[in-house]
Structure formats: structure tokens, C-alpha cells
Amino acid sequence: MDKNTNPDPEAIDEDARQYASLFKDESIAKRYPNRPQNLHRTLLFSELYRSLFDPLTQIQKKPTGVAGRSKPTGVGATAAANQPSKLTVYEQKRHVIDKFISRWRQAVGPDFFPAMRLILPDRDSDRAVYGLKEAAIGKLIVRLTKIDKNSDDGRSLLHWRVPGNTHASRMAGDFPGRCYNVIAKRPMCSTPGSMTIADVNEQLDRLAAASGEAEKLAMFEMFYMRMCPKEMLWLIRIVLKQMRIGTSTRSLLHMWHRDAEALFNVSSSLRRVCWELYDPATSLAQEDSVVRIGQCFQPQLAQYQMPASFERMVKYLRPEPGDAEFWIEEKLDGERMQMHMQTDPQVPGGKRFCWFSRRTKDYTYLYGSNLEERDSALTKYLKGCFDERLENVILDGEMITWDPQNDIIMPFGTLKTAALNEKRRVESEQGYQPFFIVFDILYMNGHDLTKYTLRDRRAALEQIVREHPAETQSDKDAHIANAPIKGIFRRLEVHSYIKTTSPDAIEPALRDVIESSSEGLVLKNPRSMYRLNSRNDDWLKVKPEYMNEFGESLDCVVIGGFFGSGRRGNMLASFLCGLRASENHIQAGANPEKCWSFFRVGGGFNADDYQAIKHHTQGKWMPWDTRNPPTQFIELAGGSRQIERPDMWIRPCDSVVLEVKAANVTPSDCFATGKTLRFPRFRRLRLDKSWYSALSVDEFEELNARVNIEAQRNEEMTVESRRRARPLKRPRKKLVIAGAQEDVEIKVPKQAEVANPELFAGMQFCIMSDAGKPLKKSKAELEALVKAHGGTIKQHAGDDKNTILIADRKLVPVASAIKKGSFDIIQPQWLIDCTKQANGGFVLPYEARHLLHATSERMARVPETIDRYGDSFARDITLQELRDVLAGMTGPDDTKNTAGIDFLHSLQEKGTDLHSGLRGYLFSGVSVVFRRSDGGVSGGLGVELEGILERDELRLSNYVRFCSGTILEKLQEGVSHVIIIGDDIEGARQIKKEVERQVAGWDKKDAEPAIVWGAWIEECWRKRTISDITMYSVK
């Protein structure tokens, strides 16, 4: 580089443009008056991938010899073998990076930030998010290149996870690679473009600021016009923040400056690293290498170890001869968060707050900047939380979602919504709230505490957080009200932990948190310092799937597969497993290969496992056809919605059996069995087992019943131990694999709480399933309800017709009962309705809403229970039901008044489009006939419950009549539409065949009626226009 230290005009222009967005924050400009400035313009963007990205990627792919050293190949290989060994992979990468950095310093100048933020886009906290993922970018590229979305290239982008026959589509899971192949066929620039690194940074800032698809499309069009396909490939990787160049952040920072990592760990800022450490000869000042208030640091993380026993796991914590203590904490399901607080008389309340996530996102806008901020989600509740002598502090913890009504932790996915509702002071139905649980302190009153031991840090934490009384809203926790806690109750609290020296304490603690649906445990070394941006053995994760004796292995047959992404692209990376039909189902007419979807597993596989599965199933997989699903072999949840639909399917007789381990079993509407495994993990491939020896539905039900009985037996034994410590509670799971020793939490009404304990006296019930939404009651809870009201419970109905069968889903045992043709299946809602009637309740007659399935005799009596509008004669209906009834009522026909009709005709003659303008004229000229699909399980599992569909037909009929349509009783010439009520595909197809047979004999001048699902009428009504009928046609 020349000796001139003044930037040239091109460098000045670039500097102004690429930092225009950054310097909108005046504090940054004031903080860096002497920041480094480049003397010449930045390198071309193409040089970045030519000199850095591509070489690093090639080194990553290149095979290596012993100890990671490259094997000599080609000319001179023999001579090279006698020379000192080649560079290791790490040394080769270091050479490439050092060479690029050296070139930058020589040709551009000292400011490396423009290049660094493109090399490490996922670490750049100064640029706003783009709001673009693969699906959105795929749509933009399709529009940009003007290709048909149904073409091979269009499908390759829009369905990028699915492999295909073309070269681009074979790159399944590598979305940028697919974009490259599509763009390379139709490039606007065949050679590298003229955009510099500064130009790209400027435009990426504009892309991040763009709102709406049109603006983003315009930005991508600009890139497309000025970049070659290879540049577009790397641009898309930068936008997605998926570089995959085989080099870690730590390595890159260290090669820029020896102190770069230390500064990044305490600041999380690439800008500071590049602007403060631009001179290799300078060293980081001691005061700049410690955590500071308002400066987001990189937190310490828990390590994952998987030793053979808990004893060996404890050894990783390095116990000392005189101090073998370690701590056990519950692992929380939330977002890692750091809270910075400092005294500031200029802000309301005198304390200024900052909140940062692990990914350096600033959440101060959400959780609050001061104690008086009424729109904050959290700080407004923290008055009096801390000791008055506390001037400033940095706390490390987990932000979780709390349900104050039930006093339980909710899943992580509810956190953002709960915080926004709290911020906006919106009264949500659930009332969830953010709750910050603190487990460490790093800074206090001007002192950096990271060099102190965990034991000393926790002692300091206990001193600065004041005790306050608990104020529970849960009746079952009323005994803890006013009990002192560290912090503000369920707003900010200090995390509890167990001190122990024995590895034997880990397993019972883990079982306790698993029974509360927790993620697991964290073991901590109390003698350890806080190590920034480090994942080490001072903190160890223990999760349920790590236990050797927790849960029971299940052998299940594979029935479907799902394509993966990234390194798992172009292959089946996870599998759908099912429960096969039992003898009872086969005797009742089911295909012996029929399986019901049970769970999806993708964890625990290695490359050899995938290869073995591929070898044994090669050529047997078939694409899943949503229009013609293989219902003869596979039953999914959701009927026509086909929930958890696999990308590929395989016949059980051609498939393999997997041994899978899980933590427990939970109810689920996403699988046909009504339940699924929690934390499923592949253990091994069972080539010694055939598909017909895999777990069947009946075998699973026996396992289910055995575990429930065992759990209830242990309930009383565990009550006393639970009173000793009150861990943070979560919704408990209803079933645990044998060996898990899970308790089932049942809210059993006490005898004194039941108004009519003889309500079900002399009646016996068999509860065959849980109650789904909106009741959400477990099988055990329903049984407890029956017993509390005098009824008796049978676990198996047998052939006793006096037993009332209760279920709300057609699980396999329910379908078996329906097959017998003599049982009614009653919804759990009937139990609830009986108990909620006046004067303690009474046994109600069955209405259509109470019947999942009914015999023909029962169906004949159902109309006697309600009037023509659906209002019950015996039951007190709810306000919402009354609204539904009133909404469904129609007035008497008035055929004499033709003035309105004449007026509409005159509007039509003047060119008014009544079909899109007036809902009341929407179905004018439309004549419909309603037909009900049988809705039953294929194979004739008894008489279908048509009464359940009655209300749907009434509602759709009212829509048609209101919109001037005509309803005919039977199929005849002049009918324009046959409307299918129900969701049974096979039944609808039979109706279609029958209609086509009758239409064949009609006068050909009449149009053939369209055969559509009832959802078409719903859609027309909702949109106030005639919707596209092809989407609703019966295929």
C-alpha cells in the first residue's frame, strides 16, 4: 500500500454509503471519532468468494490422511511422500484466511468490518433482520426469473427439501445450491459483476429495511442484474446466515487479532472488534476485557456429555478431595436472557434496564427500560426487588412463560406472545406472563464477578435480591401463599438448586423434573469461574434420553419417511412409525398390513444407520399422493387433512423395524393412535425382527393400561416426598413408558364437592379415550368423575351391552367396538353435561352431539331429544349454543312478494354483478342436492352416525336458501351441484359414481352437476363470491 494515509475519493464515497444506516445512531459516531478508515475502495464481492469462501469450502471437502494431513497426489506424489508432511486442514485454512486479511490491509486499508460482517453474518448485531427464509426467497427467485412455479425448476425452489430427477432438485436440503442451478440457466451476468463489498453491504441494509414483498423483489432484481450466479449463491447464503465454510467464529477472530475473541466475548460486537483492534501490534486493555453494563456478552453454555453412568458424569465436574460437592438445577424451557441494571437519576424510578438474548438481540423495548414504564412487560413489576444499596448489576438467567392460573411453566413458543400481551396490557384468555428466573450474577456495583467461583457468585446473588411473600392464584398451592421467596413472585426469582456430593441424587431429581414435563437437569461445579462464550464441563446437561433405565424400548415398523435439509438433504432423515393391526382388527376385515401412525423419530441415527435403512428398503419407497393416499396400509390422523403426512411411504411388508427409546407417551391429535412418544430416540435397527413382529395396537394398549395402573399405585407413595420441595411445576404427562414411574395428576372431586354422588349409581362405564379439546381431560380424570358420581368403571367392555362406552375419537379399540354393530359410543361431553344440570344434575337422553357412533335403533330416537333447530328439550344449553340455534333459524317462505325479485332483475339488466355484490343473490340459479358420505371406517364398521352431520347440513342449507339458491330432495335433471356432507373420501367417491351413473340417462342438453364438498358453500359464504369449484371437487 502506498504511504498516503488519506482516503481517496472512492473510499470516502464507499464509507459514507455503507455506514449510512449505522451512523443514524449518533452515539456510534461520537464514540468512534478516530475509527479506522480505508484508504481505497473495498475489494470486489467476487473476490470475497474467489479468494476466501471457495478455497475454504474446497479444503473442507478435500479428503485428508492420518492426523488430518493431506495425502500427496498427482505429479511428484512419490517425492512428496519423502518430504515433511503437508499442512493440516487447519493450517491450510489459516493460510487462506491470513492471505485474504493481508491482502485487505495492503489493498484496502485498516477497516475490516465491511468484509467481516459478510464472512460472519450470523454474528453481525448491527444489521437488522431481513425477514426472509427459504420459502420466501424461493418465491422471489421464481418471480425474478419468470419461471413457471409448476416447472421442474419452480418445484425445485418451492419444494427445496424434496429430491427429484434434475441436477438442481437432487441437491435436496441445499437451498442456496438449488438457487444457483436455477439462476445459472438464465443469468443476467455470465461473468462476475462490478459490485464491491461496500456496495453489497449498502444494499443489504436496504434489503433489511424493505417492507413488503414488492420492495424485497426489487432489491433481489437489482442483485440479479448485477451479479453472476456464483455471486448470487453466496449472497443468498449471507441473507440466510448459512455460510458453511468450515471455519468457526473463534478461528476467524483469532486470525484477525489475538485479542479479538476476548473483546467479542464481552461485547458481542464485530464492529468493536474491527474498529478497536485494527492494529495487530496493539493489545486489548484490561478494562476492555471484562463485562460491562449495557454491553451484551456471550454467555457460558452447558456441555453435553454421555457417559455410561452418573458416577462418570460427576467426574467431569472435577470433585476435589475435600470438596466433592456439585449442584443440580432444573433445566428451564425458555430463552436465555441477561439483565443489565444501573442507577440513573435521569430515568423514572432511578434505575435503567437493558435486556439481551443469547443471540445478542436487544429486548429492552419488550421487557422495559425503567421501573415506571407502564408499557413494559416486566420492569414495572420489579420495584423493591433489589437491595437498595445495589447500584448496578448484570444477571444471567432464563426468560420463561408462566401460567398464573395453574401456576405452571408453559412451552417456550408462547413467550413472545405473552410478553407482547403484557406490554400492550391486553387481557388474554390464558393470562400468560413473562417470568425471569435468575441463576447467576456476573457484575455488581462496578466489580466483574466472572473470576469468582460459582459458590461466591450465588452468595452475592442471594444478598442483592430481596425476599417477598408468594401470592399464588392456584388453590392447590394455597399453602405457599405468603411464604418468602427471593425476588418478586412469578416475575423475577432466584433459581433453586440442590447441593449434593452423591451421583445417586441425580436420577431421582431427573425423574421429578421429567414428571413435570421439564427439559432435564444441569449439573454445575460450584468451584468454577464463569467462562464467557464457552461450552465446558463445569456445566453439564442431563436430558431424559440420556438415562439408561428411563423408559422402555419399543420395536415399531417404519411406514413413512421425511426428507431432511442441509447435510441430511436428498435423503430420508426422519421416519414415521406406526402400530400394526392386531388379530381382532384382521378378523374384523382390516388389511393385515394396516398400520396406524404413532410417532416420528429423527434423533439418534448415524451415517451407518441411514445407509443400512437405505440398503434394506431400496426401491420400495413411493411418493405420498394426497389425492390417493394409501389408506389400505396407512392410517393418518385428521382424516382428509392427513396430519403428519410423510414425503414418502412404504408398505410394512417391505419395511424395517426400529428399536426406539422415549421418555414417555403423551396424548396427541397428530397421530392416528391418539397418542405419541415424547423425546423418541433411535437406538438400533432390528433386522432380526420382521414387520409382523413389531408392536401392534393391542400390545400397546396393554402396555398403556399396565403403566396407568402402576402410576396410580405409586401416587400415594410419592405425595409425601413432593411436599418436601416445591419445584417449578409444569403440566404433567398422562402416560409414561414402563419404568418411568410417572405419577398421573388427577383432579378428583371430593365427595363433599359433588352435588349428586348418586347420579350414575348402578351404571357402569368403560372410558376408552381421553377427552380432547375443548374438554382436555385425561382418561384417569374421566374415570374419577364417574366414580365421584356413583358410577363404576370397567377397563374392558367385552360384549356387555349394559356398559356405556365413552370416547371422542375413533381409536383402534373404539373402531373394534363399532365393528360389533351393537354398541353406541358416547362422547365425554355427555358426562360433563349430566353433571352440570340444575339440582346436582341428572342423566340426560343422548343427543346427536353426544354420539360418536350409534346403532340404527339409537339413531331412530335421537330426533326426539331436540327440536328442528337443534335446541335440546332436556338440557340447559349454553349462551353460545343459543346463539348458534338462533343463527340457524329461518323465517317462513314468502313466495307472493315478487317486488324484491323484480328489483334485482332490473339491477341485473343494467349490468350489476349481483353474484359478487349481494350475498343474498349469491346462489341465484343454483340448485343443490345434499348427500352425506358414510364417514365410517372402510370395511363397514357399523351404521354411521348421520345425526352428527345433521347440524352441518342445516347450516349449509340455510346459507343456500339465504343466497337465493334452491334445495331439491333428490337428484334430478336441473340439479347444478351435489353437495357432500362429511369428510369420508371413499364414501364421497361412491356417491360420485352413483351420480355419474344416473346422469348418464339424462337428456344431454342439461349440464352435468358438479360434485363438491360442503366446504365450497362455506368458502362462498365467507368470501361473498362464487369461489373456484375445482379446489373442492370430489376427485
Backbone hydrogen bonds, N-H to C=O, Kabsch-Sander energy under -0.5 kcal/mol:
donor,donor_aa,acceptor,acceptor_aa,energy
8,D,39,L,-2.6
12,I,8,D,-2.2
13,D,9,P,-2.4
14,E,10,E,-2.5
15,D,11,A,-2.5
16,A,12,I,-2.0
17,R,13,D,-2.1
18,Q,14,E,-2.9
19,Y,15,D,-1.3
20,A,17,R,-0.9
23,F,19,Y,-2.7
24,K,21,S,-0.9
25,D,22,L,-1.4
26,E,24,K,-1.0
28,I,25,D,-1.4
29,A,25,D,-0.9
30,K,26,E,-2.1
31,R,27,S,-1.8
32,Y,28,I,-1.5
35,R,32,Y,-1.2
39,L,108,V,-1.6
40,H,108,V,-2.0
45,F,195,M,-2.8
47,E,44,L,-0.9
48,L,44,L,-0.9
48,L,45,F,-0.7
49,Y,45,F,-1.1
50,R,46,S,-2.3
51,S,47,E,-2.7
52,L,48,L,-1.1
53,F,48,L,-1.8
54,D,49,Y,-3.0
56,L,52,L,-2.2
57,T,53,F,-2.3
58,Q,54,D,-2.5
59,I,55,P,-2.2
60,Q,56,L,-1.9
61,K,57,T,-1.7
62,K,58,Q,-1.5
65,G,69,R,-4.4
68,G,65,G,-1.5
69,R,66,V,-1.5
70,S,87,L,-1.1
77,A,74,G,-1.7
80,A,76,G,-2.6
81,A,77,A,-1.7
82,N,78,T,-0.7
82,N,79,A,-1.0
83,Q,80,A,-1.3
89,V,68,G,-1.3
92,Q,88,T,-2.5
93,K,89,V,-2.5
94,R,90,Y,-2.6
95,H,91,E,-2.1
96,V,92,Q,-2.0
97,I,93,K,-2.6
98,D,94,R,-3.0
99,K,95,H,-2.1
100,F,96,V,-1.9
101,I,97,I,-2.8
102,S,98,D,-2.6
103,R,99,K,-2.2
104,W,100,F,-2.4
105,R,101,I,-2.5
106,Q,102,S,-2.0
107,A,103,R,-3.1
108,V,104,W,-2.7
109,G,104,W,-1.9
112,F,110,P,-1.0
115,A,112,F,-0.5
116,M,112,F,-2.6
117,R,113,F,-2.2
118,L,115,A,-1.0
119,I,115,A,-1.9
120,L,116,M,-2.5
123,R,120,L,-1.6
124,D,121,P,-0.9
125,S,123,R,-1.0
127,R,124,D,-0.5
137,I,133,K,-2.6
138,G,134,E,-2.8
139,K,135,A,-1.8
140,L,136,A,-1.9
141,I,137,I,-2.7
142,V,138,G,-2.1
143,R,139,K,-2.2
144,L,140,L,-2.7
145,T,141,I,-2.7
146,K,142,V,-0.6
147,I,142,V,-1.7
151,S,148,D,-1.8
154,G,148,D,-0.5
155,R,151,S,-3.0
156,S,152,D,-2.0
157,L,153,D,-1.6
158,L,154,G,-2.6
159,H,155,R,-2.4
160,W,157,L,-0.7
162,V,159,H,-1.4
170,R,166,T,-1.5
171,M,167,H,-0.5
171,M,168,A,-1.3
172,A,170,R,-1.5
173,G,160,W,-1.9
174,D,171,M,-1.7
175,F,173,G,-1.1
178,R,174,D,-1.8
179,C,175,F,-2.4
180,Y,176,P,-2.4
181,N,177,G,-2.0
182,V,178,R,-2.1
183,I,179,C,-2.8
184,A,180,Y,-2.8
185,K,181,N,-0.7
185,K,182,V,-0.6
186,R,183,I,-1.3
189,C,227,M,-0.5
197,I,43,L,-2.5
200,V,196,T,-2.2
201,N,197,I,-2.1
202,E,198,A,-2.4
203,Q,199,D,-2.3
204,L,200,V,-2.4
205,D,201,N,-1.8
206,R,202,E,-1.4
207,L,203,Q,-2.4
208,A,204,L,-2.4
209,A,205,D,-1.5
210,A,206,R,-1.1
216,K,212,G,-1.8
217,L,213,E,-2.6
218,A,214,A,-1.9
219,M,215,E,-1.9
220,F,216,K,-2.3
221,E,217,L,-2.2
222,M,218,A,-1.8
223,F,219,M,-2.0
224,Y,220,F,-2.6
225,M,221,E,-2.0
226,R,222,M,-1.3
227,M,223,F,-1.4
232,M,228,C,-2.2
233,L,229,P,-2.2
234,W,230,K,-1.8
235,L,231,E,-2.3
236,I,232,M,-2.5
237,R,233,L,-1.7
238,I,234,W,-2.1
239,V,235,L,-2.4
240,L,236,I,-2.4
241,K,237,R,-0.8
242,Q,237,R,-2.4
252,L,248,S,-2.0
253,L,249,T,-2.5
254,H,250,R,-2.2
255,M,251,S,-1.9
256,W,252,L,-1.2
257,H,253,L,-2.4
260,A,257,H,-1.4
263,L,259,D,-1.9
264,F,260,A,-2.6
265,N,261,E,-2.5
266,V,262,A,-1.1
267,S,263,L,-1.2
268,S,264,F,-3.1
270,L,268,S,-0.5
273,V,269,S,-1.7
274,C,270,L,-2.4
275,W,271,R,-2.5
276,E,272,R,-2.6
277,L,273,V,-1.2
282,T,279,D,-1.5
288,D,285,A,-1.3
289,S,286,Q,-1.5
295,Q,292,R,-1.6
296,C,294,G,-0.6
298,Q,265,N,-3.3
301,L,534,S,-2.9
303,Q,536,N,-0.9
303,Q,539,W,-3.4
305,Q,303,Q,-0.6
305,Q,541,K,-0.6
313,M,309,S,-1.4
314,V,310,F,-2.3
315,K,311,E,-1.1
316,Y,312,R,-0.8
316,Y,313,M,-0.9
317,L,314,V,-1.4
318,R,315,K,-1.7
320,E,323,D,-2.5
323,D,320,E,-1.0
326,F,500,T,-3.1
327,W,524,K,-2.5
328,I,498,I,-2.2
329,E,327,W,-0.5
329,E,522,V,-2.6
331,K,520,G,-2.7
332,L,330,E,-0.6
334,G,332,L,-1.2
335,E,399,M,-2.6
337,M,397,G,-2.6
338,Q,356,F,-2.5
339,M,395,L,-2.5
340,H,354,C,-3.0
341,M,393,V,-2.7
342,Q,352,R,-2.1
343,T,391,E,-1.9
344,D,350,G,-2.4
347,V,344,D,-1.8
350,G,347,V,-2.1
351,K,348,P,-0.5
352,R,342,Q,-3.2
353,F,369,S,-2.5
354,C,340,H,-2.2
356,F,338,Q,-2.0
357,S,361,K,-2.2
358,R,336,R,-1.0
360,T,357,S,-1.7
363,Y,355,W,-2.6
363,Y,361,K,-0.7
364,T,355,W,-0.6
366,L,363,Y,-1.1
367,Y,363,Y,-2.5
368,G,364,T,-2.0
371,L,348,P,-0.7
371,L,351,K,-0.5
372,E,348,P,-0.7
373,E,370,N,-1.1
374,R,372,E,-1.0
376,S,373,E,-1.6
377,A,366,L,-1.8
378,L,367,Y,-1.0
379,T,367,Y,-2.5
381,Y,378,L,-2.4
382,L,379,T,-1.8
385,C,382,L,-2.0
387,D,464,I,-2.8
390,L,387,D,-2.0
391,E,389,R,-0.5
393,V,341,M,-2.7
394,I,443,Y,-1.9
395,L,339,M,-2.7
396,D,440,D,-2.5
397,G,337,M,-2.4
398,E,437,I,-2.5
399,M,335,E,-3.0
400,I,398,E,-0.6
400,I,435,F,-2.7
401,T,410,M,-0.6
402,W,433,Q,-3.1
403,D,408,I,-2.9
407,D,403,D,-1.5
408,I,403,D,-1.3
409,I,729,K,-2.2
410,M,401,T,-2.6
414,T,411,P,-1.8
415,L,412,F,-2.2
418,A,414,T,-2.1
419,A,415,L,-2.6
420,L,416,K,-2.5
421,N,417,T,-2.5
422,E,418,A,-2.1
423,K,419,A,-2.5
424,R,420,L,-2.6
425,R,422,E,-0.5
426,V,421,N,-3.0
428,S,426,V,-1.2
433,Q,402,W,-2.1
435,F,400,I,-2.2
436,F,491,R,-2.9
437,I,398,E,-2.7
437,I,435,F,-0.6
438,V,436,F,-0.6
438,V,493,E,-2.9
439,F,396,D,-2.2
440,D,396,D,-1.5
442,L,394,I,-2.3
443,Y,394,I,-1.0
444,M,447,H,-2.2
445,N,392,N,-2.7
447,H,444,M,-1.6
449,L,442,L,-3.2
449,L,447,H,-0.5
450,T,442,L,-0.6
452,Y,449,L,-1.6
454,L,528,S,-1.6
455,R,526,P,-2.4
457,R,453,T,-2.5
458,R,454,L,-2.7
459,A,455,R,-1.5
460,A,456,D,-2.0
461,L,457,R,-2.3
462,E,458,R,-2.4
463,Q,459,A,-1.1
464,I,460,A,-1.6
465,V,461,L,-1.4
466,R,385,C,-2.6
466,R,464,I,-0.6
468,H,485,I,-2.7
470,A,483,A,-1.5
477,D,474,S,-1.1
478,A,475,D,-1.7
480,I,477,D,-1.9
481,A,478,A,-1.3
482,N,470,A,-3.5
483,A,480,I,-2.4
485,I,468,H,-2.6
487,G,466,R,-2.7
487,G,485,I,-0.9
488,I,492,L,-2.0
489,F,487,G,-0.5
491,R,488,I,-2.5
492,L,488,I,-2.1
493,E,436,F,-1.9
494,V,486,K,-1.6
495,H,438,V,-3.5
498,I,328,I,-2.4
500,T,326,F,-2.2
505,A,502,S,-1.6
506,I,503,P,-1.6
507,E,503,P,-0.6
509,A,505,A,-1.2
510,L,506,I,-2.7
511,R,507,E,-2.6
512,D,508,P,-2.0
513,V,509,A,-2.0
514,I,510,L,-2.3
515,E,511,R,-2.0
516,S,512,D,-0.6
517,S,514,I,-2.0
518,S,513,V,-2.8
519,E,331,K,-1.0
520,G,331,K,-0.6
521,L,542,V,-3.2
522,V,329,E,-2.5
523,L,540,L,-2.9
524,K,327,W,-2.3
525,N,538,D,-2.1
528,S,525,N,-1.7
530,Y,450,T,-2.2
531,R,529,M,-0.6
532,L,530,Y,-0.7
533,N,298,Q,-2.0
534,S,531,R,-1.0
536,N,301,L,-0.9
536,N,534,S,-0.6
539,W,536,N,-1.2
540,L,523,L,-2.8
541,K,303,Q,-3.0
542,V,521,L,-2.7
546,Y,543,K,-2.0
547,M,544,P,-1.4
551,G,549,E,-0.6
554,L,660,V,-3.0
556,C,554,L,-0.7
556,C,658,L,-2.2
557,V,578,G,-0.9
558,V,656,V,-2.3
559,I,576,L,-3.1
560,G,576,L,-1.5
561,G,648,M,-2.4
562,F,574,S,-2.8
564,G,568,R,-0.9
564,G,571,M,-1.9
566,G,173,G,-1.9
568,R,565,S,-2.1
569,G,566,G,-2.0
571,M,568,R,-0.9
573,A,562,F,-2.2
573,A,571,M,-0.8
574,S,562,F,-1.5
575,F,601,V,-2.6
576,L,560,G,-2.3
577,C,575,F,-0.6
577,C,599,F,-2.9
578,G,557,V,-2.1
579,L,596,W,-2.4
580,R,695,L,-1.7
581,A,594,K,-2.0
586,I,582,S,-2.1
587,Q,583,E,-2.7
588,A,584,N,-1.3
589,G,586,I,-1.4
590,A,585,H,-2.9
594,K,591,N,-2.2
595,C,633,F,-2.4
596,W,579,L,-2.6
597,S,635,E,-2.5
598,F,577,C,-2.7
599,F,577,C,-1.6
601,V,575,F,-2.4
610,Y,606,N,-2.2
611,Q,607,A,-2.2
612,A,608,D,-2.4
613,I,609,D,-2.4
614,K,610,Y,-2.6
615,H,611,Q,-2.4
616,H,612,A,-2.0
617,T,613,I,-1.1
618,Q,614,K,-0.8
620,K,617,T,-2.3
622,M,649,W,-2.5
624,W,647,D,-2.0
626,T,624,W,-0.7
628,N,625,D,-0.5
631,T,629,P,-2.3
633,F,630,P,-1.8
634,I,630,P,-2.6
635,E,595,C,-2.3
636,L,634,I,-0.5
637,A,643,I,-0.6
639,G,636,L,-0.6
641,R,638,G,-2.2
642,Q,639,G,-1.3
643,I,637,A,-2.4
645,R,642,Q,-0.8
647,D,561,G,-1.6
648,M,561,G,-1.9
649,W,622,M,-3.1
650,I,559,I,-1.5
654,D,651,R,-1.6
655,S,651,R,-0.5
655,S,652,P,-1.3
658,L,556,C,-2.8
659,E,684,R,-2.8
660,V,554,L,-3.0
660,V,658,L,-0.6
661,K,681,R,-2.8
663,A,678,R,-2.2
664,N,678,R,-1.0
665,V,735,L,-1.6
666,T,676,T,-2.7
668,S,674,G,-2.3
673,T,597,S,-1.8
674,G,671,F,-1.9
676,T,666,T,-2.5
678,R,664,N,-3.1
681,R,661,K,-2.4
682,F,603,G,-2.8
683,R,659,E,-2.9
684,R,659,E,-1.2
686,R,657,V,-2.5
686,R,684,R,-0.5
687,L,685,L,-1.3
689,K,686,R,-1.4
693,S,690,S,-1.7
694,A,691,W,-1.2
695,L,555,D,-3.1
697,V,580,R,-2.2
700,F,696,S,-2.0
701,E,697,V,-2.3
702,E,698,D,-2.2
703,L,699,E,-1.9
704,N,700,F,-2.8
705,A,701,E,-2.6
706,R,702,E,-2.3
707,V,703,L,-2.3
708,N,704,N,-2.2
709,I,705,A,-2.2
710,E,706,R,-2.1
711,A,707,V,-2.6
712,Q,708,N,-2.3
713,R,709,I,-1.9
714,N,710,E,-1.5
715,E,711,A,-0.5
715,E,712,Q,-0.6
716,E,712,Q,-0.5
718,T,714,N,-1.4
718,T,715,E,-0.6
719,V,715,E,-0.9
720,E,716,E,-0.6
722,R,718,T,-1.6
723,R,719,V,-1.0
723,R,720,E,-0.6
724,R,720,E,-0.6
724,R,721,S,-0.7
725,A,721,S,-0.6
735,L,665,V,-1.0
740,A,737,I,-2.2
745,E,743,D,-0.6
746,I,744,V,-0.7
748,V,746,I,-1.5
753,E,750,K,-1.3
754,V,750,K,-0.8
754,V,751,Q,-0.8
755,A,753,E,-0.6
759,L,756,N,-1.8
760,F,789,H,-3.6
761,A,758,E,-1.5
762,G,790,G,-0.6
763,M,760,F,-2.0
764,Q,802,N,-0.5
765,F,792,T,-2.6
766,C,804,I,-2.4
768,M,766,C,-0.7
768,M,806,I,-3.1
769,S,806,I,-0.6
771,A,777,K,-3.5
772,G,770,D,-0.6
775,L,772,G,-0.9
776,K,772,G,-2.7
777,K,771,A,-1.4
782,L,778,S,-2.1
783,E,779,K,-2.2
784,A,780,A,-2.2
785,L,781,E,-2.1
786,V,782,L,-2.2
787,K,783,E,-2.4
788,A,784,A,-2.4
789,H,785,L,-0.9
789,H,786,V,-0.8
790,G,787,K,-1.8
791,G,786,V,-2.5
792,T,763,M,-2.2
794,K,765,F,-3.0
800,D,797,A,-1.5
801,K,799,D,-0.8
803,T,800,D,-1.3
804,I,764,Q,-2.6
805,L,803,T,-0.6
805,L,824,D,-0.7
806,I,766,C,-2.5
807,A,826,I,-2.3
808,D,770,D,-0.5
811,L,809,R,-1.9
815,A,811,L,-2.8
816,S,812,V,-2.1
817,A,813,P,-1.8
818,I,814,V,-2.3
819,K,815,A,-2.0
820,K,816,S,-1.0
821,G,818,I,-1.4
825,I,853,H,-2.4
826,I,805,L,-3.1
826,I,824,D,-0.6
827,Q,850,H,-3.7
830,W,827,Q,-1.7
831,L,828,P,-0.7
832,I,828,P,-1.6
833,D,829,Q,-2.9
834,C,830,W,-2.3
835,T,831,L,-1.9
836,K,832,I,-1.3
837,Q,834,C,-0.9
841,G,838,A,-1.3
842,F,834,C,-0.9
844,L,842,F,-0.6
850,H,847,E,-1.4
851,L,848,A,-1.3
852,L,825,I,-2.8
852,L,850,H,-0.6
853,H,825,I,-1.5
854,A,943,V,-0.5
859,M,855,T,-2.5
860,A,856,S,-1.6
861,R,857,E,-0.7
861,R,858,R,-1.1
862,V,858,R,-1.0
864,E,861,R,-1.1
865,T,862,V,-2.3
866,I,863,P,-0.6
867,D,871,D,-2.3
870,G,867,D,-1.8
873,F,865,T,-2.7
874,A,865,T,-0.5
877,I,875,R,-0.6
882,L,878,T,-2.3
883,R,879,L,-2.1
884,D,880,Q,-2.2
885,V,881,E,-2.5
886,L,882,L,-2.6
887,A,883,R,-2.5
888,G,884,D,-1.4
889,M,885,V,-0.6
889,M,886,L,-0.9
895,T,893,D,-0.5
898,T,896,K,-1.0
902,D,898,T,-2.6
903,F,899,A,-2.2
904,L,900,G,-2.2
905,H,901,I,-2.3
906,S,902,D,-2.0
907,L,903,F,-1.9
908,Q,904,L,-2.2
909,E,905,H,-2.1
910,K,906,S,-1.1
911,G,908,Q,-1.5
912,T,907,L,-2.2
914,L,912,T,-1.3
916,S,913,D,-0.6
917,G,913,D,-0.9
918,L,914,L,-2.5
919,R,917,G,-0.5
921,Y,918,L,-1.3
922,L,919,R,-1.8
923,F,963,C,-2.4
924,S,921,Y,-1.5
925,G,964,S,-0.6
926,V,923,F,-2.4
928,V,966,T,-2.9
929,V,977,H,-1.8
931,R,979,I,-2.9
933,S,931,R,-0.5
933,S,981,I,-2.6
940,G,937,V,-0.7
941,L,937,V,-1.2
942,G,940,G,-1.3
946,E,944,E,-1.4
948,I,945,L,-0.7
949,L,946,E,-1.1
950,E,946,E,-0.5
950,E,947,G,-0.9
951,R,947,G,-0.5
953,E,949,L,-2.2
954,L,950,E,-2.3
955,R,951,R,-2.4
956,L,952,D,-2.4
957,S,953,E,-2.4
958,N,954,L,-2.1
959,Y,955,R,-1.9
960,V,956,L,-2.3
961,R,957,S,-2.7
962,F,958,N,-2.8
963,C,959,Y,-2.0
964,S,961,R,-1.7
965,G,960,V,-3.1
966,T,926,V,-2.8
968,L,928,V,-2.9
968,L,966,T,-0.5
975,V,972,Q,-1.9
976,S,927,S,-1.9
977,H,927,S,-2.1
978,V,1010,A,-3.3
979,I,929,V,-2.7
979,I,977,H,-0.6
980,I,978,V,-0.5
980,I,1012,V,-2.8
981,I,931,R,-3.0
981,I,979,I,-0.6
985,I,983,D,-0.7
988,A,984,D,-2.0
989,R,985,I,-2.2
990,Q,986,E,-1.8
991,I,987,G,-2.0
992,K,988,A,-2.4
993,K,989,R,-2.2
994,E,990,Q,-2.1
995,V,991,I,-2.7
996,E,992,K,-2.5
997,R,993,K,-1.9
998,Q,994,E,-2.0
999,V,995,V,-2.9
1000,A,996,E,-1.3
1001,G,998,Q,-1.5
1002,W,999,V,-2.2
1006,D,1003,D,-2.0
1010,A,976,S,-2.6
1012,V,978,V,-2.3
1012,V,1010,A,-0.7
1013,W,1032,Y,-2.4
1014,G,980,I,-2.1
1016,W,1013,W,-1.9
1017,I,1014,G,-0.8
1018,E,1014,G,-1.5
1019,E,1015,A,-2.5
1020,C,1016,W,-2.4
1021,W,1017,I,-2.7
1022,R,1018,E,-2.4
1023,K,1019,E,-2.5
1024,R,1020,C,-1.5
1025,T,1020,C,-1.1
1027,S,1025,T,-0.8
1031,M,1028,D,-0.6
1032,Y,1029,I,-1.3
1033,S,1030,T,-0.7
1034,V,1011,I,-2.4
1035,K,1033,S,-0.5
